[in-house]
Amino acid sequence: MHFADRLAVGLRRTRSPLMVGLDPRVGSLPAGLLPVDESPGEIAAAFRQFCCGVIDAVCDVVAVVKPQLAFFEQYGPPGIKALAEVICHARSKGLLVVLDGKRNDIGSTAEAYAAAYLGAESVWQGDALTVSPYLG
């Protein structure tokens, strides 16, 4: 099914045009989720737990979540793993996932971003990806 059709189904299901951004920051986490130490693994685990909790709280009232890639990518492999788990959790709840990456580049690189992030055959299986159309 085309993205626009899946979005329309989700909007009818929830009766809401809202999309929830998932932009975790250590300093904004609830006290119970603060990492024990500042290691990338601990922070990434806290981000995963926080974002999955948000997804659980909103999955009946929104059709789309939008994880900000940079907040996960800054923690390297543990952050990337946490992002993958957040995406899988959102999918398990029937939500569409817009990956907020604001990527831009020349044609061949843009094609590689699309192949990496979009569609059922991609590693990330994103439904959409934010882009920055102005290069320069």
DSSP file with accessible surface (Angstrom, degrees, kcal/mol):
  #  RESIDUE AA STRUCTURE BP1 BP2  ACC     N-H-->O    O-->H-N    N-H-->O    O-->H-N    TCO  KAPPA ALPHA  PHI   PSI    X-CA   Y-CA   Z-CA
    1    1 A M              0   0  155      0, 0.0     5,-0.0     0, 0.0     0, 0.0   0.000 360.0 360.0 360.0 139.4    0.0    0.0    0.0
    2    2 A H     >  -     0   0  124      1,-0.1     4,-2.4     4,-0.0     3,-0.3  -0.287 360.0-114.3 -64.9 149.6    1.3    3.5   -0.8
    3    3 A F  H  > S+     0   0   57      1,-0.2     4,-2.9     2,-0.2     5,-0.2   0.905 116.2  52.8 -52.8 -46.3    2.4    5.7    2.0
    4    4 A A  H  > S+     0   0   51      1,-0.2     4,-2.4     2,-0.2    -1,-0.2   0.887 109.8  49.0 -61.9 -36.3   -0.4    8.2    1.5
    5    5 A D  H  > S+     0   0   91     -3,-0.3     4,-2.3     2,-0.2    -1,-0.2   0.917 112.0  47.7 -68.8 -42.3   -3.0    5.4    1.6
    6    6 A R  H  X S+     0   0   80     -4,-2.4     4,-2.3     2,-0.2    -2,-0.2   0.898 112.0  51.0 -65.5 -37.0   -1.5    4.0    4.8
    7    7 A L  H  X S+     0   0   47     -4,-2.9     4,-2.9    -5,-0.2     5,-0.2   0.932 108.6  51.0 -64.5 -44.6   -1.4    7.5    6.3
    8    8 A A  H  X S+     0   0   33     -4,-2.4     4,-2.4     1,-0.2    -2,-0.2   0.914 110.0  50.1 -60.2 -41.4   -5.1    8.0    5.4
    9    9 A V  H  X S+     0   0   70     -4,-2.3     4,-2.4     1,-0.2    -1,-0.2   0.934 112.3  47.4 -61.5 -46.0   -6.0    4.8    7.1
   10   10 A G  H  X S+     0   0    8     -4,-2.3     4,-2.4     1,-0.2     5,-0.2   0.899 111.0  50.6 -63.5 -39.7   -4.1    5.8   10.2
   11   11 A L  H  X>S+     0   0   58     -4,-2.9     4,-2.1     1,-0.2     5,-0.6   0.889 111.5  48.0 -67.7 -37.5   -5.7    9.2   10.3
   12   12 A R  H  <5S+     0   0  172     -4,-2.4    -2,-0.2    -5,-0.2    -1,-0.2   0.906 111.9  51.1 -66.6 -39.9   -9.1    7.7   10.0
   13   13 A R  H  <5S+     0   0  117     -4,-2.4    -2,-0.2     1,-0.2    -1,-0.2   0.925 123.2  28.2 -62.9 -43.7   -8.3    5.2   12.7
   14   14 A T  H  <5S-     0   0   18     -4,-2.4    -1,-0.2     2,-0.2    -2,-0.2   0.644  90.7-140.5 -94.3 -17.4   -7.1    7.9   15.2
   15   15 A R  T  <5 +     0   0  230     -4,-2.1    -3,-0.2    -5,-0.2    -4,-0.1   0.855  68.6 110.3  56.2  35.8   -9.2   10.8   14.0
   16   16 A S      < -     0   0   19     -5,-0.6    47,-0.3    -6,-0.2    -1,-0.2  -0.987  59.4-159.4-143.8 133.0   -6.1   12.9   14.6
   17   17 A P        +     0   0  115      0, 0.0     2,-0.1     0, 0.0    45,-0.1   0.361  59.2 121.3 -88.1   7.1   -3.7   14.7   12.2
   18   18 A L        -     0   0  112     43,-0.3    45,-0.7    -7,-0.1    46,-0.6  -0.388  44.5-164.3 -77.0 148.5   -1.0   14.8   14.9
   19   19 A M  E     -a   64   0A  90     43,-0.1     2,-0.6    44,-0.1    46,-0.2  -0.991  16.9-136.2-126.0 136.8    2.5   13.2   14.6
   20   20 A V  E     -a   65   0A  34     44,-2.2    46,-2.6    -2,-0.4     2,-0.3  -0.845  12.6-143.5-101.6 121.3    4.6   12.7   17.7
   21   21 A G  E     -a   66   0A  39     -2,-0.6     2,-0.7    44,-0.2    44,-0.0  -0.620   2.9-152.9 -79.9 138.6    8.3   13.6   17.5
   22   22 A L  E     +a   67   0A   2     44,-2.4    46,-2.4    -2,-0.3    29,-0.1  -0.881  32.0 153.2-113.9  94.6   10.7   11.4   19.4
   23   23 A D        -     0   0   53     -2,-0.7     2,-0.1    44,-0.2    -2,-0.1  -0.643  24.4-167.7-122.7  69.6   13.6   13.7   20.3
   24   24 A P        +     0   0    2      0, 0.0     2,-0.4     0, 0.0    23,-0.1  -0.369   8.3 179.6 -70.6 138.0   15.2   12.2   23.4
   25   25 A R    >>  -     0   0  121      1,-0.1     3,-1.6    -2,-0.1     4,-0.6  -0.998  32.7-129.9-133.2 139.1   17.7   14.2   25.3
   26   26 A V  G >4 S+     0   0   28     -2,-0.4     3,-1.5     1,-0.3    -1,-0.1   0.914 108.3  53.2 -54.7 -47.2   19.5   13.1   28.5
   27   27 A G  G 34 S+     0   0   78      1,-0.3    -1,-0.3    -3,-0.1     7,-0.0   0.648 109.8  49.2 -67.1 -12.5   18.7   16.3   30.4
   28   28 A S  G <4 S+     0   0   87     -3,-1.6    -1,-0.3     2,-0.1    -2,-0.2   0.404  83.1 113.8-107.2   1.1   14.9   16.0   29.5
   29   29 A L  S << S-     0   0   13     -3,-1.5     5,-0.1    -4,-0.6    18,-0.0  -0.432  77.4 -99.9 -71.4 146.5   14.4   12.4   30.6
   30   30 A P    >>  -     0   0   63      0, 0.0     3,-2.4     0, 0.0     4,-0.6  -0.322  37.6-107.6 -60.6 150.8   12.2   11.7   33.6
   31   31 A A  G >4 S+     0   0   88      1,-0.3     3,-1.1     2,-0.2    -2,-0.1   0.853 118.1  57.7 -52.1 -38.9   14.1   11.1   36.8
   32   32 A G  G 34 S+     0   0   79      1,-0.2    -1,-0.3     0, 0.0    -3,-0.0   0.650 108.9  46.2 -70.0 -13.4   13.3    7.3   36.8
   33   33 A L  G <4 S+     0   0   31     -3,-2.4    -1,-0.2     2,-0.1    -2,-0.2   0.426  77.8 126.3-108.0  -0.6   14.9    6.9   33.3
   34   34 A L    <<  -     0   0   89     -3,-1.1    -7,-0.0    -4,-0.6     9,-0.0  -0.341  68.3-108.8 -60.4 134.0   18.1    8.8   33.9
   35   35 A P        -     0   0   18      0, 0.0    -1,-0.1     0, 0.0     8,-0.1  -0.326  15.0-129.8 -64.8 148.0   21.1    6.6   33.0
   36   36 A V  S    S+     0   0  134     -3,-0.1     2,-0.2     6,-0.1    -2,-0.1   0.882  91.5   7.0 -64.9 -39.8   23.2    5.4   35.8
   37   37 A D  S    S-     0   0   74      2,-0.1     0, 0.0     0, 0.0     0, 0.0  -0.777  82.7-104.9-133.1 178.8   26.4    6.6   34.0
   38   38 A E        +     0   0  134     -2,-0.2    -2,-0.0     4,-0.1     0, 0.0   0.119  69.4 133.7 -95.5  22.6   27.0    8.6   30.9
   39   39 A S     >  -     0   0   44      1,-0.1     4,-2.5     4,-0.0     5,-0.3  -0.406  67.0-119.6 -71.8 148.6   28.1    5.7   28.8
   40   40 A P  H  > S+     0   0   65      0, 0.0     4,-2.8     0, 0.0     5,-0.2   0.885 113.5  53.9 -54.9 -38.3   26.6    5.5   25.3
   41   41 A G  H  > S+     0   0   36      2,-0.2     4,-2.1     1,-0.2     5,-0.1   0.907 110.1  45.2 -64.7 -42.8   25.0    2.1   26.1
   42   42 A E  H  > S+     0   0   77      2,-0.2     4,-2.0     1,-0.2    -1,-0.2   0.910 115.5  46.9 -66.9 -43.3   23.3    3.4   29.2
   43   43 A I  H  X S+     0   0    2     -4,-2.5     4,-2.6     2,-0.2    -2,-0.2   0.938 112.1  49.9 -65.6 -45.0   22.1    6.5   27.5
   44   44 A A  H  X S+     0   0    3     -4,-2.8     4,-2.6    -5,-0.3    -2,-0.2   0.907 109.7  51.4 -60.9 -40.7   20.8    4.6   24.4
   45   45 A A  H  X S+     0   0   44     -4,-2.1     4,-2.5    -5,-0.2    -1,-0.2   0.905 110.2  49.3 -62.9 -40.2   19.0    2.2   26.7
   46   46 A A  H  X S+     0   0    5     -4,-2.0     4,-2.7     2,-0.2    -2,-0.2   0.907 110.4  50.7 -65.3 -40.9   17.3    5.1   28.5
   47   47 A F  H  X S+     0   0    0     -4,-2.6     4,-2.9     2,-0.2     5,-0.3   0.920 110.8  49.2 -62.0 -43.0   16.3    6.6   25.1
   48   48 A R  H  X S+     0   0   86     -4,-2.6     4,-2.7     2,-0.2     5,-0.3   0.952 112.6  46.8 -61.5 -48.0   14.8    3.3   24.0
   49   49 A Q  H  X S+     0   0  103     -4,-2.5     4,-2.0     2,-0.2    -2,-0.2   0.922 114.8  47.2 -61.9 -43.3   12.8    2.9   27.2
   50   50 A F  H  X S+     0   0   57     -4,-2.7     4,-2.3     2,-0.2    -2,-0.2   0.956 114.6  44.9 -63.0 -50.9   11.6    6.5   27.0
   51   51 A C  H  X S+     0   0    0     -4,-2.9     4,-2.7     1,-0.2    -2,-0.2   0.895 112.4  50.6 -65.5 -39.6   10.6    6.4   23.4
   52   52 A C  H  X S+     0   0   15     -4,-2.7     4,-2.5    -5,-0.3    -1,-0.2   0.888 109.9  52.1 -65.3 -35.7    8.9    3.1   23.6
   53   53 A G  H  X S+     0   0   36     -4,-2.0     4,-1.9    -5,-0.3    -2,-0.2   0.907 109.6  48.6 -64.3 -41.5    7.0    4.4   26.6
   54   54 A V  H  X S+     0   0   34     -4,-2.3     4,-1.9     2,-0.2     5,-0.2   0.937 110.5  51.5 -63.0 -45.1    5.9    7.4   24.6
   55   55 A I  H  X S+     0   0    0     -4,-2.7     4,-2.0     1,-0.2     3,-0.3   0.934 109.0  50.4 -57.2 -46.0    4.8    5.1   21.8
   56   56 A D  H  < S+     0   0   75     -4,-2.5     4,-0.3     1,-0.2    -1,-0.2   0.883 111.7  49.2 -59.5 -37.3    2.7    3.0   24.2
   57   57 A A  H  < S+     0   0   82     -4,-1.9    -1,-0.2     1,-0.2    -2,-0.2   0.798 122.2  30.3 -73.6 -28.8    1.1    6.2   25.5
   58   58 A V  H >X S+     0   0   26     -4,-1.9     3,-2.2    -3,-0.3     4,-1.6   0.535  85.4 100.0-110.3  -6.8    0.2    7.6   22.1
   59   59 A C  T 3< S+     0   0   11     -4,-2.0    -1,-0.1     1,-0.3    -3,-0.1   0.742  85.8  49.9 -61.4 -21.9   -0.4    4.7   19.8
   60   60 A D  T 34 S+     0   0  129     -4,-0.3    -1,-0.3    -3,-0.1    -2,-0.1   0.605 118.1  37.6 -88.2 -11.3   -4.2    4.8   20.1
   61   61 A V  T <4 S+     0   0   83     -3,-2.2     2,-0.3     1,-0.1   -43,-0.3   0.483 114.4  45.6-120.7  -7.5   -4.4    8.6   19.4
   62   62 A V     <  -     0   0    4     -4,-1.6   -43,-0.1   -45,-0.1    -1,-0.1  -0.966  54.5-156.7-133.0 155.4   -1.8    9.2   16.7
   63   63 A A  S    S+     0   0    2    -45,-0.7    33,-2.9    -2,-0.3     2,-0.4   0.583  75.8  47.2-101.9 -13.7   -0.9    7.4   13.5
   64   64 A V  E     -ab  19  96A   8    -46,-0.6   -44,-2.2    31,-0.2     2,-0.3  -0.986  53.6-169.4-138.6 138.4    2.7    8.5   13.1
   65   65 A V  E     -ab  20  97A   1     31,-2.3    33,-2.6    -2,-0.4   -44,-0.2  -0.911  10.5-155.4-120.2 155.7    5.8    8.9   15.1
   66   66 A K  E     -a   21   0A  41    -46,-2.6   -44,-2.4    -2,-0.3     2,-0.3  -0.782   5.8-162.2-135.2  89.5    9.0   10.7   14.0
   67   67 A P  E     -a   22   0A   1      0, 0.0    33,-2.8     0, 0.0     2,-0.7  -0.541  20.9-129.8 -72.2 133.7   12.3    9.7   15.6
   68   68 A Q  B >>  -c  100   0B  26    -46,-2.4     4,-0.7    -2,-0.3     3,-0.7  -0.772  15.3-153.6 -83.9 113.1   15.1   12.3   15.2
   69   69 A L  H >> S+     0   0    0     31,-1.8     4,-3.1    -2,-0.7     3,-1.0   0.860  85.8  62.7 -58.8 -39.6   18.0   10.3   14.0
   70   70 A A  H 3> S+     0   0   50     30,-0.5     4,-1.9     1,-0.3    -1,-0.2   0.859  96.1  58.1 -60.2 -35.7   20.7   12.6   15.3
   71   71 A F  H <4 S+     0   0   38     -3,-0.7    -1,-0.3     1,-0.2    -2,-0.2   0.818 117.0  34.8 -66.4 -27.8   19.7   12.0   18.9
   72   72 A F  H X< S+     0   0    1     -3,-1.0     3,-1.7    -4,-0.7    -2,-0.2   0.864 113.4  57.1 -88.4 -43.6   20.3    8.3   18.5
   73   73 A E  H >< S+     0   0   58     -4,-3.1     3,-2.1     1,-0.3    -2,-0.2   0.811  92.3  70.5 -60.5 -30.6   23.3    8.5   16.0
   74   74 A Q  T 3< S+     0   0  112     -4,-1.9    -1,-0.3     1,-0.3    -2,-0.1   0.706  95.3  55.7 -63.8 -15.9   25.4   10.6   18.4
   75   75 A Y  T <> S-     0   0   48     -3,-1.7     4,-0.8     1,-0.3    -1,-0.3   0.201 101.0-142.2-103.5  17.6   25.7    7.5   20.7
   76   76 A G  H X>  -     0   0   28     -3,-2.1     4,-2.5     1,-0.2     3,-0.5  -0.181  65.0  -6.9  64.0-149.6   27.2    5.3   17.9
   77   77 A P  H 3> S+     0   0  111      0, 0.0     4,-2.6     0, 0.0    -1,-0.2   0.866 135.6  52.2 -53.0 -41.5   26.3    1.6   17.7
   78   78 A P  H 3> S+     0   0   47      0, 0.0     4,-2.2     0, 0.0    -2,-0.2   0.910 111.8  47.7 -63.2 -36.6   24.3    1.5   21.0
   79   79 A G  H <X S+     0   0    1     -4,-0.8     4,-2.5    -3,-0.5    -6,-0.2   0.903 111.2  49.9 -66.8 -40.9   22.3    4.5   19.8
   80   80 A I  H  X S+     0   0   56     -4,-2.5     4,-2.4     2,-0.2    -1,-0.2   0.912 110.6  50.3 -64.3 -40.9   21.6    2.9   16.4
   81   81 A K  H  X S+     0   0  130     -4,-2.6     4,-2.2    -5,-0.2    -2,-0.2   0.924 110.2  50.0 -63.1 -43.0   20.5   -0.3   18.1
   82   82 A A  H  X S+     0   0    3     -4,-2.2     4,-2.4    -5,-0.2    -2,-0.2   0.917 109.4  51.9 -62.4 -41.4   18.1    1.7   20.3
   83   83 A L  H  X S+     0   0    0     -4,-2.5     4,-2.7     1,-0.2    -2,-0.2   0.932 108.3  51.0 -59.5 -45.5   16.7    3.5   17.2
   84   84 A A  H  X S+     0   0   36     -4,-2.4     4,-2.5     1,-0.2    -1,-0.2   0.911 110.7  48.8 -59.7 -40.5   16.1    0.1   15.5
   85   85 A E  H  X S+     0   0   65     -4,-2.2     4,-2.3     2,-0.2    -1,-0.2   0.884 110.1  51.0 -68.5 -37.1   14.3   -1.1   18.6
   86   86 A V  H  X S+     0   0    1     -4,-2.4     4,-2.6     2,-0.2    -2,-0.2   0.929 110.9  48.7 -64.7 -44.0   12.1    2.0   18.8
   87   87 A I  H  X S+     0   0    8     -4,-2.7     4,-2.6     1,-0.2    -2,-0.2   0.939 111.8  49.0 -61.5 -46.1   11.2    1.7   15.1
   88   88 A C  H  X S+     0   0   86     -4,-2.5     4,-2.3     1,-0.2    -1,-0.2   0.899 111.2  50.4 -60.7 -40.2   10.3   -2.0   15.6
   89   89 A H  H  X S+     0   0   46     -4,-2.3     4,-1.1     2,-0.2    -1,-0.2   0.927 109.8  49.7 -65.2 -43.7    8.2   -1.1   18.6
   90   90 A A  H ><>S+     0   0    0     -4,-2.6     5,-2.4     1,-0.2     3,-0.7   0.926 111.5  49.4 -60.3 -44.7    6.3    1.6   16.7
   91   91 A R  H ><5S+     0   0   71     -4,-2.6     3,-1.9     1,-0.2    -1,-0.2   0.892 105.4  57.1 -60.6 -40.5    5.7   -0.8   13.9
   92   92 A S  H 3<5S+     0   0   85     -4,-2.3    -1,-0.2     1,-0.3    -2,-0.2   0.758 106.2  51.4 -64.5 -22.2    4.4   -3.4   16.4
   93   93 A K  T <<5S-     0   0   87     -4,-1.1    -1,-0.3    -3,-0.7    -2,-0.2   0.320 122.0-108.3 -93.7   3.7    1.8   -0.8   17.5
   94   94 A G  T < 5S+     0   0   56     -3,-1.9     2,-0.3     1,-0.2    -3,-0.2   0.683  70.2 144.3  80.7  19.1    0.7   -0.2   13.9
   95   95 A L      < -     0   0    3     -5,-2.4    -1,-0.2    -6,-0.2   -31,-0.2  -0.634  49.9-123.9 -93.5 148.9    2.3    3.2   13.6
   96   96 A L  E     -b   64   0A  15    -33,-2.9   -31,-2.3    -2,-0.3     2,-0.5  -0.578  26.0-140.7 -79.0 152.6    3.9    4.8   10.6
   97   97 A V  E     -b   65   0A   1     -2,-0.2    30,-2.5   -33,-0.2    31,-1.2  -0.966  14.9-170.3-124.9 117.0    7.5    5.9   11.1
   98   98 A V  E     -d  128   0C  16    -33,-2.6     2,-0.6    -2,-0.5    31,-0.2  -0.936  20.7-142.7-101.4 116.5    8.9    9.2    9.6
   99   99 A L  E     -d  129   0C   0     29,-2.9    31,-2.3    -2,-0.6     2,-1.2  -0.724   7.0-146.6 -83.4 121.5   12.6    9.2   10.1
  100  100 A D  E     +c   68   0C   4    -33,-2.8   -31,-1.8    -2,-0.6   -30,-0.5  -0.715  51.4 128.6 -93.4  90.5   13.7   12.8   10.9
  101  101 A G  E     -     0   0C  10     -2,-1.2    -1,-0.2    29,-0.4    30,-0.1   0.586  51.8-148.4-116.8 -18.6   17.1   12.9    9.3
  102  102 A K  E     +     0   0C 112     -3,-0.3    29,-0.3    28,-0.2     2,-0.2   0.896  34.4 178.6  45.7  46.3   17.0   16.1    7.1
  103  103 A R  E     +d  131   0C  47     27,-1.5    29,-1.7     7,-0.0     2,-0.3  -0.485   9.6 166.6 -76.9 148.2   19.3   14.4    4.7
  104  104 A N        +     0   0   56     27,-0.2     2,-0.3    -2,-0.2    30,-0.0  -0.974  10.6 120.2-158.3 150.1   20.5   16.1    1.5
  105  105 A D        -     0   0   72     -2,-0.3    30,-0.0    27,-0.1     5,-0.0  -0.965  60.5 -43.5 177.4-172.8   23.1   15.6   -1.1
  106  106 A I     >  -     0   0   98     -2,-0.3     4,-2.9     1,-0.1     3,-0.4  -0.148  69.8 -87.8 -69.6 169.1   23.6   15.0   -4.8
  107  107 A G  H  > S+     0   0   50      1,-0.2     4,-2.5     2,-0.2     5,-0.2   0.850 123.5  46.9 -48.4 -52.5   21.5   12.5   -6.7
  108  108 A S  H  > S+     0   0   78      1,-0.2     4,-1.7     2,-0.2    -1,-0.2   0.904 116.3  45.0 -65.0 -37.3   23.6    9.4   -6.2
  109  109 A T  H  > S+     0   0   46     -3,-0.4     4,-2.5     2,-0.2    -2,-0.2   0.904 111.0  53.4 -72.6 -38.8   23.9   10.0   -2.5
  110  110 A A  H  X S+     0   0   42     -4,-2.9     4,-2.4     1,-0.2    -2,-0.2   0.903 107.9  51.8 -60.9 -39.1   20.2   11.0   -2.2
  111  111 A E  H  X S+     0   0  144     -4,-2.5     4,-2.6    -5,-0.3    -1,-0.2   0.897 108.4  51.0 -63.6 -38.8   19.4    7.6   -3.8
  112  112 A A  H  X S+     0   0   58     -4,-1.7     4,-2.4     2,-0.2    -2,-0.2   0.898 108.8  50.9 -66.6 -40.4   21.6    5.9   -1.2
  113  113 A Y  H  X S+     0   0   69     -4,-2.5     4,-2.7     2,-0.2     5,-0.3   0.935 111.6  48.4 -59.1 -46.1   19.8    7.6    1.6
  114  114 A A  H  X S+     0   0   39     -4,-2.4     4,-2.5     1,-0.2    -2,-0.2   0.931 112.2  48.1 -61.4 -44.0   16.5    6.5    0.2
  115  115 A A  H  < S+     0   0   71     -4,-2.6     8,-0.3     1,-0.2    -1,-0.2   0.883 115.4  46.1 -64.1 -36.8   17.7    3.0   -0.2
  116  116 A A  H  < S+     0   0   40     -4,-2.4     8,-1.4    -5,-0.2     7,-0.4   0.902 126.7  23.4 -71.9 -41.3   19.0    3.0    3.4
  117  117 A Y  H  < S+     0   0   25     -4,-2.7     9,-2.1    -5,-0.2     2,-0.4   0.666 107.0  71.8-105.3 -19.9   16.0    4.5    5.1
  118  118 A L  B  < S+e  126   0D  60     -4,-2.5     9,-0.2    -5,-0.3     3,-0.2  -0.832  76.1  13.6-114.9 140.3   12.9    4.0    3.1
  119  119 A G  S >  S-     0   0   31      7,-2.5     3,-1.4    -2,-0.4     6,-0.4   0.069  85.2 -73.3  94.1 161.2   10.7    1.0    2.2
  120  120 A A  T 3  S+     0   0   71      1,-0.3    -1,-0.1     5,-0.1     7,-0.0   0.754 127.9  54.4 -63.7 -24.8   10.1   -2.5    3.4
  121  121 A E  T 3  S+     0   0  180     -3,-0.2    -1,-0.3     3,-0.0    -2,-0.1   0.574  90.5  95.5 -86.7  -9.6   13.3   -3.7    1.8
  122  122 A S  S <  S-     0   0    9     -3,-1.4    -6,-0.2     4,-0.1    -5,-0.1  -0.403  84.5-118.0 -79.7 160.5   15.5   -1.1    3.6
  123  123 A V  S    S+     0   0  128     -7,-0.4    -6,-0.1    -8,-0.3    -1,-0.1   0.911 116.2  36.2 -60.4 -41.7   17.4   -1.8    6.8
  124  124 A W  S    S-     0   0   35     -8,-1.4    -1,-0.2    -6,-0.0    -7,-0.1   0.687  90.8-148.8 -89.0 -21.5   15.3    0.9    8.6
  125  125 A Q        +     0   0   87     -6,-0.4    -7,-0.2    -9,-0.3   -28,-0.2   0.848  29.4 176.9  54.9  39.3   12.0    0.3    6.9
  126  126 A G  B     -e  118   0D   1     -9,-2.1    -7,-2.5    -7,-0.2    -1,-0.2  -0.417  31.9-148.5 -71.3 149.7   11.0    3.9    7.3
  127  127 A D  S    S-     0   0   19    -30,-2.5     2,-0.3     1,-0.3   -29,-0.2   0.764  80.8  -2.0 -86.0 -29.1    7.8    5.1    5.7
  128  128 A A  E     -d   98   0C  24    -31,-1.2   -29,-2.9   -11,-0.1     2,-0.4  -0.969  62.0-148.5-155.9 163.5    9.1    8.6    5.1
  129  129 A L  E     -d   99   0C  26     -2,-0.3     2,-0.2   -31,-0.2   -29,-0.2  -0.998  20.6-125.3-140.7 129.3   12.3   10.6    5.6
  130  130 A T  E     -     0   0C  36    -31,-2.3   -27,-1.5    -2,-0.4   -29,-0.4  -0.543  35.0-173.7 -72.5 142.9   12.7   14.3    6.2
  131  131 A V  E     -d  103   0C  91    -29,-0.3   -27,-0.2    -2,-0.2   -29,-0.1  -0.919  28.5-132.8-133.4 160.9   15.0   16.0    3.7
  132  132 A S        -     0   0   48    -29,-1.7   -27,-0.1    -2,-0.3    -2,-0.0  -0.946  19.0-165.9-113.3 106.4   16.5   19.4    3.1
  133  133 A P        +     0   0  128      0, 0.0     2,-0.7     0, 0.0    -1,-0.1   0.687  64.6  82.7 -73.4 -16.1   16.0   20.2   -0.5
  134  134 A Y        -     0   0  177      2,-0.0     2,-0.7   -30,-0.0    -2,-0.0  -0.775  59.5-170.8 -94.4 116.9   18.4   23.1   -0.7
  135  135 A L              0   0   92     -2,-0.7   -30,-0.0     1,-0.1    -1,-0.0  -0.909 360.0 360.0-107.1 114.7   22.0   22.0   -1.2
  136  136 A G              0   0   96     -2,-0.7    -1,-0.1     0, 0.0    -2,-0.0  -0.601 360.0 360.0 146.3 360.0   24.5   24.8   -0.8
